[in-house]
Amino acid sequence: MGDIETRGSKNTILPAIAAALLTEEPVILENVPGISDVAVMVDIIKKLGATVLWEKSQHRLTIEAKELKNADIDENLARKFRGSVLFAGALLGRFRKVTFPYPGGDVIGARPLTTHLAALESLGVRIQDNGRVALDGANLAGGVVLMEEPSVTATENTILAAVLAPGKTEIRLAACEPHVQEIVRMLQKMGARVQWKNFGSLEIEGVSILRGVRYRINPDELEISSFAALAAATKSEITIRGIAAEYLDAVFLQLNKMGVAFKLYDDVLAILKPKKQYQGFRVQSGLYPKLVTDHLPPFAALATQANGPSLIHEWMYEGRLRYVEELQKMGADAKILDPHRALINGPTPLHGSRIASVDIRTGMTLVIAALIAEGETVISGVDHIDRGYEKLDERLCALGASIERVA
């Protein structure tokens, strides 16, 4: 029982840092999560020549990119996570050229850059790939971009490249996730002429210069849903503060489907003690406003405590279901039906075990499972958790959890 405050969105802060490179004026970002992915982004822009002040206790990041030195992204840093690819669009807009390695990131399945590169080619960008990707934007100009898939990062990259490109750009079949909407709002405040024509369609009129901005990062809807699943699974009363309810309709629907008791008021989501047995469910990840792929894993941990079968269909990534193997080690009645579907039967008591986190959301899922398991659980690979959740162990200990970081 207790309160927990939501941190800023990981998926918004990363493109927001990239967007800060589009202006020479200071950009002040507030509600910045203290996660390791932000630290890597900061290291990258410092190497590019930006001046950065990160006030971690204030959750504030000030960036001044007036003296950027180059558009060559550090290979060792970029390979640490996929978000580094967002600098491609921003540096194209600023310098009309950029070189970068293929980015790293979570091992959840194939995530090629095909959609990114095809979109940028539609804006006149020439591409060379010799191990490192070199983009030549000497002829960067507005155009019609038909996204091969509604990729979030490809949509963001195209927006970042287009806002300083001459002429009009139309992005069709664009991703519409909350962080895409937030980056559009941030760029509008910087003076970009970008607007939604309708759902999935953006229109951009290129401008010659952008100004600085003070922008507050929206609450992380993935953290909110994770905490909601955690509270329900542990049968705890937890009040999650600082939420943005407008992005959480699919989460509320999922909680209702399972019979999770909760109250919603202002910017607060209160998970209540259960009044009845949670119910198994069928869920398929989808495109926003449905539950997206990152929402599903924590609900899988909750499914082990629900009555009856739960079918989880992860349509996007063929490697995402590896967390099911870790839940099996803890006694979950679960099996992987194929690379995209898993079946979990409950309720089933879990027991402590040695398990491994292989990506950010698996890490959170295993923490939830460990909190409801009998005995001690040892989780390796916690660096993945640190990439997406600020001081998760400390924040959960404040709620009464018993967690010790041993390495």
N, C-alpha and C positions, 0 to 999 in steps of 0.2 A: 504494500500500500504506500502511495506517495505520489509526488509530482515529478515530471520530467519535462524539460524544456527542449523543444525542437530546434535543431541547428539549420543553418542555411543549406540550400540544395547543392549537393555535389555536382549534379548535372547542369546547374545553371552557372555556378561560379567558374567552371572551367572555360566555357566559351566567353564568359564575361571578362576574364583575364585576357583572352586573345583579343577581344573587341577593344580593350584598352590600348592596344598597340596601333589602332587606327587614327589616333589623335596625338598631337604633341602636348596637349594640355593635360593637367592632372585628372585622373579618374579615381574616385574614392568609392570603394565597394564596402558595404556594411553587411552585417550578419554573415560573415565569412566563416565557414566551418574549418576547424583546426584539424584537417586531415592530411595524410601524407601526399595525396594527389595534388593538393594545392601547393604543398612545399616543392614538389617537382616542377610544377608550372612556374612558380616564382623563380626557381633556379634557372629555368630555361630563359625567361625574359631578362633576368640579370645578365646572362651570358650574351644576350642580344644587345645589351647596352641600356636597358631600362633601369630607372631608379625606383626602388621599392621600399616602402615602409610597411611592415606587417606587425600591427599591434594585436597580438594574439588574444590578450586578455580582454580587449575591446571588440574582438571579432571584426576588425577593420583592416582593410588593405588599401594603401594608396600607391598608385602607379603613375609614373611620369615617363613617357616614352619619347621625349623630345630628342634624345641623343642616341637613338638606335644605331648600332654599328653595321649590322649586316642582316641577311635573311637566310642564314645557314644554321639550321637547327642542330644542336648538339646531339650526336648519335646515341651516346650512352644514356642521356637523360630521356630522350624521346622513346627509347625502347622499353622504358619502365612502365608505360601505360598508354592506352589507345588515345586518350584525350589530347596527346601532343599533336595529333593530326590537325587539330583546330587552328594551329598557327599557319597552316597552308593558306587558308582563305584570307586571314588578316594580313599576312605579309605580302601576299599578292596585291591586295588593295593598297598597301602602304608603299611597297617597293617595285611592284610589277614583276617580281621574281622571288623564288624561294626554293631551297633544296632541303630535303628531309629524308630520313630513313623510314622504312616501314615500321609503324609503331608497335609497341608491345601491348600488354593488357591481360585480362582474365582469359583463361583457357576454357572457353565455353562453346567453341565451334568456329567454323570458318567465318571470317569477317573481312573479306577483301575490300580494296579501295576502288573497285570498279565504278561504283555509283558516284563517288567523289570526283574521280577523274573525268568521267563522262560528262558530269554537270559542268565542270570547269572548262572542258573543251567546248561546250556550247556557248561559252562567253569569250571564245577566241584564244584560250590558253593553249600553248604548245607543251607537250609532255615528253620527257626523256626518262627512261628507267634503266639505269646501269647499276643496280644494287641500291643506290639512292635515287629518289624521285626528284627530278629537276623540272620546275614549272616556269615557263617563260610567258609572262603576261604583258609583253610589249604591245600586243593587240587586244588587250582586255577591253571589252565593251559589252553593253547590254545585249540581251538576247532572250530567246525563249528556251527555258530549261524544263525538260520533261524528266522527272526523277525516275530512274529505273526501278527503284523501290523507295518507300517513304522513310529513308534512313535519317535519323535525327542528326547525327554529326555531319552527314553529307549536306543536309538542308542548311545547317548552321554555317558550314564552310562556304556554301554558295552565297548565302546572305552576306557574310563577312567580305567576300571578294567583290560582290556586286554594289555595295553601298557607295563605294568611291569610284566605280567604273562609269564612264560616260554612257549616256543613253538609258533606255528603259529595259529592265529585266523582268521577265515573268517566270516565276517558279511554280510549276504545276505538279500535282501529286506530292506536295511537300508534307513533311512530318509536322504534326500539330501539338506535340507533347508540351507540357507546361514550360519546360526550359526553353523550347523554341519560342513560345509566346513571350517569355520574359526577356529573351535577348532582343526580340523585335521591339519591345517597350524600351529597353535600355538604349538601343540605337536611335530610336525616335527622339529620346531626350537628348541625345548627342547631336541631333540635327539631321539624321538620316531620313530620307523620304521613302519610307517602307511601310506598307500597309497590307492587311489581309483583304483580298477581294472576296473570298468566300472560304469555306473550310477546305484546307488543302491547297490553296492558291494564294501566292504572294505577288505583289507588284512593287518594284523598286525603281525609283528614278534617281540615278547616280548624282551625287553632289561632289564638289571639289575639296571640301574640308569638313571635318567633324570637330566638335568642341568637347571639352571635358564634361564630366557628369559626376554627381553623387547618386549612387544607386544601391538600394537595399535588396539583397538576394532573398528570394522567396523561400519559405519553409520547405524542407525536403519531404516531399510526399512519400518517398520510399522509406525514409526513416520513420515517418508517422505510421505507415502500415505495418512496418516491422515491430514497432513498439506495441501496436494494437494486438498483433498476433502473439507477441510475448506475454502481454498481460492476460489475454484469454487463455493461453496454454498453461500458464502457471496459476490460473484461477485467482488472479490478484485484482485489486482495485487500483488502477493507475490512471492518473490524470495527465494527459499529454497536452502541454500548453504551447501556444504560438503556432497553431496550424493555419493553413489556408484551405478552408473547406471547399472552395470552388473547384479544386483540382482532385477531390477525393470521392466523387460519386461512386465510382466502381469499387472502391474500398468499402464504403458504407454498404453497398449492395452485397458484397461478399460476406461481411460481418452479419448482415441480416439473414442471408441464406444459411449460415451455420448456426444461427440462434445465439450469437454473442450479444450480451446485453451491453448497451452503451448509451450515453447521453452526449448531445452536441449542443454547445452554446457559445456564441461569439467565436473566439479563436481557441476554443478548448474542446478536446475530445476526451471524455471520461469512460474508461472501460470498467464495467461493474462485475461483481461476482456473478457467476452463472446461476440462473434460476432453473435451468434444465440442461439436459445432455446436449452437447454440441452435435450437429448433424454433418454426416459426410456430404460431399459435394462433387460436382463435375465442373471443371473450369478449364478454359482455354485462354492462353495469353493472346493478346491482340494488339492492335494499334490504339493509341489514345483516342477516345476517352475510355476504352476498355482497360482492364488490368493489363499492364505491360509485363514483359518477361521478368523484370527485376522484382515485381511484386510477389510472384508465385512461391519461391522457395520458403520464406517464413511461414506461409500458410500450409505448406507441406508438413512442417513440424507440428502445427496445430492439428492437422488432419490425423496424426497418430493418437490424439486424444478425443477424436470425434466418433460418433456412433455410425458404423457402417462403412461402406467403401467410398473412397474419394479418388476420382480419376483426374489426373493432372496432365494437360496436353500443352506441351511447350513447342509451339509450332515453328519458332524461329531458329533456335540454336540446337544443333544435334549433340552438343557436349554439355548442355546445361544441367542434365539430370544426375550428374555425378554425386550430388549431395544425398541422393536416395541410397547409394551404396554405404555411405557413412551412417545414415539412420538405421540401416539394416544391422550394422555392427552393434548398435545400441538396443537391438531387440525389436525394432519396428517391423510390423507385418507389411512389408512393402516389396514391390518388384518393379523392375523396368520392363515394360512391355515391348518397347522398341526405342530407337534413339530420341523420340519425341513424346512418349507417353509413359506415365508411371501410375501404378495402382497402389493405394495405401488403405489398409483395413484397420479400423480402430473400434473402440479404444484399446490401446496396448500399453502396458507399463514399459518404460525404458530403463535401461541400466547404464551406469557409467562405463566408459570405454576410452581407448585411445583412438582418436579420429583426426582427420586432416581437413583443413579449409583449403579449397583450391581456387576460390574466387570470392569476391566481396559478399555476395548474397548467400553463398554457401556458408561462409563464416558466421553470419548472423543467424542463419537457420540452425547451425550446430550449437551456438550459444543458447538459443531457445530450448533445444532438445536437452542440453546439459542441465539447464535449470529445472526441468521437470523429471530428470532421470534420478534413479536411486543410486547413491554412491558418487564416487569421484570420476569426473571426465577430464581428460587431458586433450586439448585441441592444439594441434600444430598449424603452422601457416597463418598465424594471427596478423602478419603484416598485411594480408589481404583485408582484414577487418579494419585496420587502421587507415586504409585507403578511402574508406567510405563512411566510417562512423567515428566521430570525435570522442576520444577517451571513453570508449564504451564500457570498459571494465569499471572505471571510477563512477560513471553515472549510474550504472546498475547496482554497484555496491551501495550507493546512497539510497537506493530503494530497498535494500535489505538482502541483496544477492551476496553469495560467498564466492568471490572470484579473485584469484591471485595470478598476476602476470609473472611467470617464472623465467622468461627469456625475452 
